């Protein structure tokens, strides 16, 4: 099949680097099992790599319903997509061996590689691909990724039960074609990069109850480099390499995600009990000590930024001037300078500031730390400390006292919370801290909307589309129904900007639209934007071929190996 390199692909991928094209699998040299076995027999290679994670996954080992970065750590080992990216953000074929984009940018077609297999030995076919995207548009689907499929022609009618199939997904021979209603700028990255799930495993299960189907979730079947083997709650998840992996056999036989205490990370890295760990939250002096022990480091821009969210369902937080009090009163610069020791930068809009969509800081209010400004706003809003107990009250006598929920296990957030508490105490706002397990916090905050303030990090995708997090349709006010517009921010102007940003293939037009969106969000402040912290990964000095990327932790995992 001849590939058409259209402006569609060039512009949707020109985010932080120059797009340099994609490669046909037929021209790519593949390692055979025999070659890997021969290489391993000649070298003294450890049979296991241990990767540290600091929080327990929630157990959503299906990428369509996954809702935490810790579940993603598991799913990204198990599942494959049509395409993936290398460390320079160039396209690399994954399940697909080539693709075509129509000249009008409304159709994308993919041809699959030959002899693809699931971990259970069943054939992986185009029916699995179609099933994955139909599931996203199913009227009973309760996950967070309908936006991936919603622009496919006929997806809306299928979701509303008006049609029995999605008109814009067609299979012919060994090719699947996705047709879109209108120009949809992130279409390629959204479709091609989305993990594919096995139809034969999930098709007979009630999609509304997928998140409760522990028997399947805890024994996931994918087509990725590693197969799921064992999960011991609170301790580890074990994987073994997939013998029929379509991209060649992994050099290391076993892979372990070890659930570790952040306080013991240094010791486990030094002793060799852990081979890879995120040490972004460690102090510089601690990383220097690890260097003495021979531990290596790699640093790169993070796709996550830290923030504090408001519950905009509450009357107290509906006034944006009141929200600005928090922004002026919290010493964010001190957090960057002291807490993360300069390994990051302030964020003033809900975007990663390394993205092309992030505007020039001159376009945004910097909200420099200013206690007097915060107090002036509070006075203008008629808040007073009538009983001189240090806590302000509103005109009805209600105390400015709020609970801040935050997850355990993330050292940075554990340190941010008391700083916020102290800063706000200085202006007469009482903050009570409530630390809980990440899974519990997700259920309370995102699922049941039971919170006043919360601390979390926002992981952003390769394409800067903010619609999944900020559009009114992404919010939920129903208990048990997850909505990734967690704060319940509903703004007609913001909705229109987000919708407009998806209609243009010209990256400069998108940039202007997202600049206006950023300026609006900089003024509205549904969140307190804190900072983007560089990601710093520590790894065993004997780990070979280890590469990392802003958008992928396992970018070339099949080539990783450790010499004893």
C-alpha positions as CSV (number, residue, x, y, z in Angstrom):
1,X,0.0,0.0,0.0
2,X,1.3,3.4,-0.9
3,X,1.4,5.8,2.0
4,X,0.3,9.4,1.5
5,X,2.3,11.8,3.7
6,X,-0.3,14.6,4.1
7,X,-0.3,17.8,5.9
8,X,-2.7,16.0,8.3
9,X,0.1,14.0,9.7
10,X,2.7,16.7,9.6
11,X,0.8,19.2,11.6
12,X,-0.8,16.9,14.2
13,X,2.7,15.6,15.2
14,X,4.7,18.8,15.0
15,X,4.5,19.4,18.7
16,X,7.9,19.7,20.2
17,X,10.1,18.3,17.4
18,X,10.2,18.1,13.6
19,X,8.2,15.3,12.1
20,X,10.6,13.1,10.2
21,X,8.3,10.5,8.7
22,X,7.4,6.9,9.4
23,X,8.8,3.6,8.4
24,X,7.3,0.5,6.7
25,X,7.6,-2.6,8.7
26,X,8.7,-4.6,5.6
27,X,11.9,-2.5,5.5
28,X,12.6,-2.9,9.2
29,X,15.0,-5.6,10.4
30,X,13.3,-7.8,13.0
31,X,15.1,-9.9,15.6
32,X,14.1,-13.6,15.5
33,X,13.8,-15.7,18.6
34,X,16.9,-17.6,17.6
35,X,18.9,-14.4,17.3
36,X,17.9,-13.2,20.8
37,X,18.5,-16.6,22.3
38,X,22.0,-16.7,20.7
39,X,22.8,-13.2,22.0
40,X,21.6,-14.1,25.5
41,X,23.6,-17.3,25.5
42,X,26.8,-15.3,24.8
43,X,26.3,-12.8,27.6
44,X,25.7,-12.9,31.3
45,X,22.3,-11.1,31.3
46,X,19.9,-10.9,34.3
47,X,16.6,-12.5,33.6
48,X,14.6,-9.8,35.4
49,X,14.3,-6.0,35.4
50,X,12.6,-4.4,38.5
51,X,10.8,-1.1,38.0
52,X,9.7,0.8,41.0
53,X,6.2,2.4,41.4
54,X,5.2,4.2,44.5
55,X,1.4,3.7,44.5
56,X,-0.8,0.7,44.1
57,X,-2.6,0.4,40.7
58,X,-6.4,0.5,41.0
59,X,-6.7,-2.7,39.0
60,X,-8.2,-1.3,35.8
61,X,-6.0,-3.4,33.5
62,X,-8.1,-2.5,30.4
63,X,-6.9,0.7,28.7
64,X,-10.5,1.7,27.8
65,X,-11.4,2.1,31.5
66,X,-8.0,2.8,33.0
67,X,-8.0,6.0,35.1
68,X,-4.6,6.3,36.8
69,X,-1.0,6.6,35.7
70,X,-0.3,3.5,37.8
71,X,-2.8,1.4,35.8
72,X,-1.2,2.8,32.7
73,X,2.2,1.5,33.9
74,X,0.7,-2.0,33.6
75,X,-1.4,-1.5,30.5
76,X,1.5,0.0,28.5
77,X,3.4,-3.3,29.0
78,X,0.5,-5.5,28.0
79,X,-1.3,-3.8,25.1
80,X,-0.3,-2.6,21.6
81,X,-1.5,0.2,19.3
82,X,-1.6,0.6,15.6
83,X,1.4,2.8,15.7
84,X,3.8,4.1,18.4
85,X,6.6,6.7,18.6
86,X,10.3,6.6,19.1
87,X,12.2,8.9,21.5
88,X,12.3,11.7,18.9
89,X,8.5,11.4,18.4
90,X,8.9,9.8,14.9
91,X,6.2,7.3,13.9
92,X,7.1,3.6,14.3
93,X,4.8,0.9,13.1
94,X,3.3,-1.3,15.9
95,X,0.3,-3.5,15.0
96,X,0.0,-1.7,11.6
97,X,2.5,-2.2,8.9
98,X,1.5,0.9,7.0
99,X,-1.3,3.5,6.7
100,X,-2.9,5.9,4.2
101,X,-4.4,9.4,4.8
102,X,-6.8,10.7,2.3
103,X,-6.0,14.1,0.6
104,X,-9.1,15.7,2.2
105,X,-7.9,14.5,5.6
106,X,-11.2,12.8,6.4
107,X,-10.1,9.2,6.1
108,X,-7.3,7.2,7.6
109,X,-6.7,3.6,6.6
110,X,-4.4,1.0,8.3
111,X,-3.2,-2.4,7.2
112,X,-2.2,-4.9,9.8
113,X,1.0,-6.9,10.0
114,X,0.7,-10.6,9.3
115,X,0.2,-13.3,11.9
116,X,-0.5,-11.1,14.9
117,X,-1.3,-12.9,18.1
118,X,-2.9,-12.2,21.5
119,X,-1.1,-13.4,24.6
120,X,-3.5,-16.4,24.8
121,X,-2.6,-17.5,21.3
122,X,-5.7,-16.3,19.5
123,X,-5.3,-14.3,16.3
124,X,-5.4,-10.6,16.5
125,X,-7.5,-9.2,13.6
126,X,-9.1,-6.1,12.3
127,X,-12.3,-7.1,14.1
128,X,-10.4,-6.5,17.4
129,X,-9.5,-3.0,16.2
130,X,-13.1,-2.2,15.2
131,X,-14.4,-3.6,18.5
132,X,-12.1,-1.4,20.5
133,X,-13.4,1.8,18.9
134,X,-17.0,0.7,18.8
135,X,-16.7,0.0,22.6
136,X,-15.6,3.6,23.1
137,X,-18.9,4.8,21.5
138,X,-21.2,2.3,23.1
139,X,-24.1,3.9,24.9
140,X,-23.2,2.0,28.1
141,X,-19.5,2.7,28.0
142,X,-18.6,4.6,31.2
143,X,-14.9,5.2,30.6
144,X,-13.1,8.5,29.9
145,X,-12.2,8.1,26.3
146,X,-15.3,8.6,24.2
147,X,-13.7,11.7,22.8
148,X,-11.3,9.4,20.9
149,X,-14.1,8.0,18.8
150,X,-16.7,10.7,18.9
151,X,-15.6,12.4,15.7
152,X,-15.8,9.2,13.6
153,X,-18.7,9.4,11.2
154,X,-21.8,7.8,12.7
155,X,-20.3,7.4,16.2
156,X,-22.9,9.8,17.7
157,X,-25.8,7.9,16.2
158,X,-24.4,4.6,17.4
159,X,-24.0,6.0,20.9
160,X,-27.6,7.2,20.9
161,X,-28.8,3.8,19.8
162,X,-30.0,5.1,16.5
163,X,-27.7,2.8,14.5
164,X,-26.4,-0.7,15.0
165,X,-23.0,0.0,13.7
166,X,-20.6,3.0,13.2
167,X,-20.8,4.1,9.6
168,X,-17.3,5.5,9.6
169,X,-15.5,2.3,10.5
170,X,-15.1,-0.1,7.5
171,X,-13.1,-3.2,7.0
172,X,-12.0,-4.4,3.6
173,X,-9.5,-7.3,3.1
174,X,-6.7,-6.6,5.5
175,X,-7.4,-2.8,5.8
176,X,-9.5,-0.8,8.3
177,X,-10.6,2.7,7.4
178,X,-11.8,5.4,9.8
179,X,-13.8,8.2,8.2
180,X,-14.6,11.5,10.1
181,X,-17.6,13.8,9.9
182,X,-15.4,16.9,9.7
183,X,-11.7,17.9,10.0
184,X,-10.5,16.6,13.3
185,X,-7.0,17.7,14.0
186,X,-5.9,15.0,16.5
187,X,-7.5,12.2,14.6
188,X,-4.3,10.4,13.7
189,X,-2.7,10.5,17.2
190,X,-6.0,9.6,18.9
191,X,-6.9,6.7,16.7
192,X,-3.5,5.3,15.7
193,X,-2.0,5.6,19.2
194,X,-4.9,4.1,21.2
195,X,-4.4,0.6,22.7
196,X,-6.3,-2.3,21.1
197,X,-8.2,-4.8,23.3
198,X,-9.3,-8.4,22.4
199,X,-12.8,-8.8,21.2
200,X,-13.0,-12.5,22.1
201,X,-12.3,-11.6,25.8
202,X,-14.6,-8.6,26.2
203,X,-17.5,-8.9,23.7
204,X,-19.7,-11.0,25.8
205,X,-19.3,-9.0,29.0
206,X,-21.6,-6.1,30.0
207,X,-19.7,-3.0,29.1
208,X,-21.4,-1.1,31.8
209,X,-19.8,-3.5,34.3
210,X,-16.3,-3.8,32.8
211,X,-14.8,-1.9,35.7
212,X,-16.2,-4.5,38.2
213,X,-15.1,-7.6,36.2
214,X,-12.2,-8.6,38.4
215,X,-11.8,-12.1,36.9
216,X,-10.8,-10.5,33.5
217,X,-9.3,-7.3,34.7
218,X,-6.8,-9.1,37.0
219,X,-5.8,-11.5,34.3
220,X,-5.5,-9.2,31.3
221,X,-4.8,-10.4,27.8
222,X,-3.0,-8.1,25.3
223,X,-0.5,-8.3,22.5
224,X,2.3,-6.2,23.9
225,X,5.9,-7.1,24.7
226,X,5.1,-8.6,28.1
227,X,2.4,-11.0,29.3
228,X,0.7,-10.6,32.7
229,X,1.8,-13.3,35.1
230,X,1.1,-12.5,38.8
231,X,-0.2,-9.6,41.0
232,X,0.5,-9.6,44.7
233,X,-1.4,-6.7,46.2
234,X,0.9,-4.1,47.9
235,X,4.0,-5.8,46.7
236,X,4.5,-6.4,43.0
237,X,3.2,-7.2,39.5
238,X,5.1,-9.8,37.5
239,X,5.3,-10.1,33.7
240,X,7.0,-12.5,31.3
241,X,8.0,-11.7,27.7
242,X,5.6,-12.7,25.0
243,X,7.2,-15.3,22.8
244,X,5.1,-14.3,19.8
245,X,5.5,-10.5,20.1
246,X,5.2,-8.9,16.7
247,X,8.1,-6.6,17.1
248,X,10.7,-9.2,18.2
249,X,11.4,-11.0,21.4
250,X,12.3,-9.0,24.5
251,X,16.0,-9.4,25.6
252,X,14.9,-9.7,29.2
253,X,12.7,-12.6,30.2
254,X,10.9,-11.1,33.2
255,X,9.7,-7.6,34.1
256,X,8.5,-6.6,37.6
257,X,6.7,-3.5,38.7
258,X,7.5,-3.3,42.4
259,X,5.3,-1.2,44.7
260,X,7.8,0.6,46.9
261,X,7.9,3.0,49.7
262,X,9.3,6.4,48.4
263,X,11.4,6.6,51.6
264,X,13.2,3.4,50.8
265,X,13.8,4.1,47.1
266,X,17.4,5.2,47.6
267,X,18.3,2.1,49.5
268,X,16.7,-0.2,47.0
269,X,18.5,1.5,44.1
270,X,21.8,1.3,45.8
271,X,21.4,-2.3,46.7
272,X,20.2,-3.3,43.3
273,X,16.8,-4.5,44.5
274,X,15.3,-1.9,42.2
275,X,16.7,-1.3,38.7
276,X,14.6,1.7,37.6
277,X,12.8,4.4,39.7
278,X,11.3,7.8,39.3
279,X,13.4,10.0,41.7
280,X,12.0,13.3,40.6
281,X,11.0,14.0,44.2
282,X,14.4,13.3,45.7
283,X,16.6,16.1,46.8
284,X,19.7,16.9,44.6
285,X,22.0,15.8,47.4
286,X,20.3,12.4,47.6
287,X,20.7,11.9,43.8
288,X,24.4,12.9,44.2
289,X,24.7,10.1,46.8
290,X,23.2,7.6,44.4
291,X,25.7,8.7,41.8
292,X,28.5,7.7,44.2
293,X,26.9,4.2,44.3
294,X,27.1,4.1,40.5
295,X,23.4,4.8,39.8
296,X,22.8,6.6,36.4
297,X,20.2,9.3,35.7
298,X,18.2,10.6,32.8
299,X,16.2,13.8,32.9
300,X,13.6,15.1,30.4
301,X,10.4,17.3,30.2
302,X,7.4,15.9,32.0
303,X,3.9,15.7,30.5
304,X,2.5,16.2,34.0
305,X,2.0,19.3,36.0
306,X,0.9,19.6,39.6
307,X,-2.2,21.6,40.6
308,X,-4.8,22.1,43.3
309,X,-8.4,21.8,42.2
310,X,-11.6,23.6,43.4
311,X,-15.0,22.0,43.6
312,X,-16.9,24.6,41.6
313,X,-20.2,23.0,42.6
314,X,-19.7,24.8,45.9
315,X,-21.0,28.4,46.3
316,X,-17.8,29.6,47.9
317,X,-15.7,28.8,44.9
318,X,-18.0,30.1,42.2
319,X,-16.5,33.6,42.4
320,X,-13.3,33.7,40.4
321,X,-12.0,36.7,42.4
322,X,-12.1,34.4,45.5
323,X,-10.2,31.7,43.6
324,X,-7.6,34.3,42.7
325,X,-6.9,34.8,46.4
326,X,-5.5,31.3,46.6
327,X,-3.3,31.9,43.6
328,X,-1.7,35.1,45.1
329,X,-1.4,33.6,48.5
330,X,0.4,30.4,47.6
331,X,4.1,30.8,47.2
332,X,4.5,28.8,44.0
333,X,7.9,30.1,43.2
334,X,9.3,28.9,46.5
335,X,7.9,25.5,45.7
336,X,10.0,25.4,42.5
337,X,13.1,26.9,44.0
338,X,13.1,25.0,47.3
339,X,10.8,22.0,47.1
340,X,11.9,20.7,43.7
341,X,15.2,22.7,43.8
342,X,14.7,24.4,40.4
343,X,14.0,21.1,38.5
344,X,10.9,22.5,36.8
345,X,9.0,25.7,36.1
346,X,5.8,27.5,37.1
347,X,2.6,26.9,35.1
348,X,0.0,29.6,34.6
349,X,-2.5,27.7,32.4
350,X,-3.7,24.1,32.3
351,X,-1.0,23.0,29.7
352,X,2.5,21.7,29.8
353,X,4.7,24.7,29.1
354,X,6.9,22.7,26.7
355,X,3.9,22.3,24.3
356,X,3.5,24.4,21.2
357,X,0.1,25.3,22.5
358,X,1.4,27.0,25.6
359,X,1.4,30.8,25.0
360,X,4.2,33.3,25.8
361,X,4.2,34.0,29.5
362,X,3.8,37.7,28.7
363,X,0.3,36.9,27.6
364,X,-0.6,35.5,31.0
365,X,-1.1,36.9,34.5
366,X,1.9,35.5,36.5
367,X,0.1,35.7,39.9
368,X,3.3,36.4,41.7
369,X,3.2,35.7,45.4
370,X,1.5,38.7,47.0
371,X,-0.1,38.3,50.5
372,X,-1.3,41.9,50.5
373,X,-3.0,41.5,47.1
374,X,-4.8,38.4,48.5
375,X,-5.9,40.2,51.6
376,X,-7.2,43.2,49.6
377,X,-9.4,40.9,47.5
378,X,-10.7,39.2,50.7
379,X,-11.5,42.6,52.2
380,X,-13.3,43.6,49.0
381,X,-15.4,40.4,49.3
382,X,-16.4,41.4,52.8
383,X,-14.5,38.6,54.6
384,X,-13.7,39.5,58.2
385,X,-12.2,37.9,61.3
386,X,-15.0,38.9,63.7
387,X,-13.9,36.7,66.7
388,X,-10.1,37.3,66.2
389,X,-9.4,33.5,66.0
390,X,-7.3,34.0,62.9
391,X,-9.9,32.5,60.5
392,X,-12.0,34.8,58.3
393,X,-15.8,34.5,58.1
394,X,-18.2,35.5,55.4
395,X,-21.1,37.9,56.0
396,X,-23.2,35.0,57.3
397,X,-20.5,34.0,59.8
398,X,-19.3,30.9,58.0
399,X,-15.7,30.2,58.5
400,X,-13.2,30.1,55.6
401,X,-12.3,26.5,56.4
402,X,-11.8,23.8,53.8
403,X,-10.5,20.3,53.6
404,X,-7.7,19.5,51.1
405,X,-7.5,15.9,49.9
406,X,-4.3,14.5,48.5
407,X,-2.9,11.1,47.8
408,X,-0.3,9.2,49.8
409,X,2.8,7.8,48.0
410,X,3.5,10.9,45.9
411,X,6.3,12.6,47.9
412,X,6.0,15.9,46.1
413,X,2.3,16.2,46.8
414,X,2.8,15.1,50.4
415,X,5.2,18.1,50.8
416,X,3.0,20.5,48.8
417,X,-0.1,20.1,51.0
418,X,1.4,21.5,54.3
419,X,3.0,24.4,52.3
420,X,-0.4,25.4,51.0
421,X,-1.9,25.0,54.5
422,X,0.7,27.3,55.9
423,X,0.5,29.9,53.1
424,X,-3.3,30.2,53.4
425,X,-3.3,30.3,57.2
426,X,-1.3,33.6,56.8
427,X,-4.3,35.2,55.1
428,X,-7.0,33.8,57.4
429,X,-8.0,30.7,55.5
430,X,-8.0,27.4,57.4
431,X,-7.0,24.3,55.5
432,X,-7.5,20.8,57.0
433,X,-5.3,18.1,55.4
434,X,-6.7,14.7,54.5
435,X,-4.2,12.2,53.0
436,X,-5.5,9.0,51.6
437,X,-4.6,6.1,49.2
438,X,-4.7,7.2,45.6
439,X,-7.5,4.6,44.8
440,X,-9.7,6.0,47.6
441,X,-9.1,9.5,46.5
442,X,-10.0,8.7,42.9
443,X,-13.3,7.2,44.1
444,X,-14.2,10.2,46.4
445,X,-13.0,13.0,44.2
446,X,-13.4,11.9,40.6
447,X,-16.1,9.3,41.1
448,X,-18.4,10.7,43.8
449,X,-17.4,14.4,43.6
450,X,-17.0,14.5,47.4
451,X,-14.4,17.2,48.0
452,X,-13.7,20.8,48.6
453,X,-10.1,21.1,47.5
454,X,-7.8,18.4,46.1
455,X,-4.2,17.9,44.9
456,X,-3.4,16.0,41.8
457,X,-1.3,16.0,38.7
458,X,-2.6,16.4,35.2
459,X,-1.0,14.1,32.6
460,X,-1.4,15.5,29.1
461,X,-1.4,13.8,25.7
462,X,0.8,14.3,22.7
463,X,-1.9,16.4,21.1
464,X,-2.8,19.5,23.2
465,X,-6.6,19.1,22.9
466,X,-8.0,20.1,26.3
467,X,-11.5,19.0,25.6
468,X,-11.4,15.7,27.6
469,X,-10.5,17.7,30.8
470,X,-12.4,21.0,30.4
471,X,-15.4,20.8,28.1
472,X,-18.7,21.0,29.8
473,X,-19.6,17.6,28.4
474,X,-16.6,16.1,30.3
475,X,-18.1,17.0,33.7
476,X,-20.3,14.9,35.9
477,X,-22.5,15.7,38.8
478,X,-23.8,12.2,39.3
479,X,-22.3,10.1,42.1
480,X,-20.4,7.1,40.8
481,X,-20.1,8.6,37.3
482,X,-16.5,9.7,36.6
483,X,-16.0,13.0,34.9
484,X,-12.5,14.2,34.0
485,X,-13.6,17.8,34.2
486,X,-13.2,17.1,37.9
487,X,-13.7,20.7,39.1
488,X,-17.1,20.9,37.2
489,X,-15.9,23.9,35.2
490,X,-18.6,24.9,32.7
491,X,-17.9,27.9,30.5
492,X,-19.6,28.5,27.1
493,X,-16.7,30.5,25.7
494,X,-14.2,27.8,26.7
495,X,-16.3,25.1,25.1
496,X,-16.4,27.1,21.8
497,X,-12.6,27.6,21.8
498,X,-12.0,23.9,22.5
499,X,-14.3,22.9,19.7
500,X,-12.8,25.4,17.3
501,X,-9.3,24.1,18.1
502,X,-10.2,20.7,16.7
503,X,-11.4,22.0,13.3
504,X,-8.1,23.3,11.9
505,X,-5.1,21.4,10.5
506,X,-3.0,24.5,10.4
507,X,-0.9,24.4,13.6
508,X,-0.5,28.1,13.7
509,X,-4.3,28.6,13.8
510,X,-4.6,26.0,16.5
511,X,-1.9,27.8,18.5
512,X,-3.8,31.1,18.3
513,X,-7.0,29.4,19.5
514,X,-5.3,27.6,22.4
515,X,-3.6,30.9,23.3
516,X,-7.1,32.4,23.8
517,X,-8.1,29.3,25.7
518,X,-5.0,29.6,28.0
519,X,-5.7,33.3,28.7
520,X,-9.3,32.5,29.6
521,X,-8.3,29.7,31.9
522,X,-5.5,31.9,33.4
523,X,-8.3,34.3,34.4
524,X,-11.0,31.9,35.4
525,X,-8.7,29.7,37.6
526,X,-10.8,26.6,38.1
527,X,-7.5,25.1,39.3
528,X,-4.5,26.6,41.1
529,X,-1.8,25.8,38.6
530,X,1.4,25.0,40.5
531,X,4.4,23.8,38.5
532,X,5.7,21.4,35.9
533,X,8.5,19.2,37.4
534,X,11.2,17.7,35.2
535,X,11.1,13.9,35.2
536,X,14.3,12.4,36.6
537,X,14.7,8.6,36.3
538,X,17.4,6.7,38.1
539,X,18.6,3.4,36.7
540,X,21.0,0.6,37.2
541,X,24.4,1.4,35.6
542,X,24.4,-2.0,33.9
543,X,21.1,-1.4,32.2
544,X,21.7,-1.3,28.5
545,X,19.7,0.4,25.7
546,X,17.5,2.3,28.2
547,X,15.6,5.2,26.5
548,X,12.8,7.4,27.8
549,X,10.4,9.9,26.3
550,X,8.0,12.6,27.6
551,X,5.1,10.5,26.3
552,X,6.3,6.9,26.9
553,X,8.1,5.1,29.7
554,X,8.7,1.9,27.7
555,X,9.7,3.4,24.4
556,X,12.1,0.6,23.4
557,X,11.6,-1.9,26.3
558,X,12.2,-5.0,24.2
559,X,15.8,-3.9,23.9
560,X,16.5,-3.4,27.6
561,X,18.8,-5.8,29.4
562,X,21.1,-5.8,32.4
563,X,24.6,-7.3,32.5
564,X,25.2,-9.0,35.9
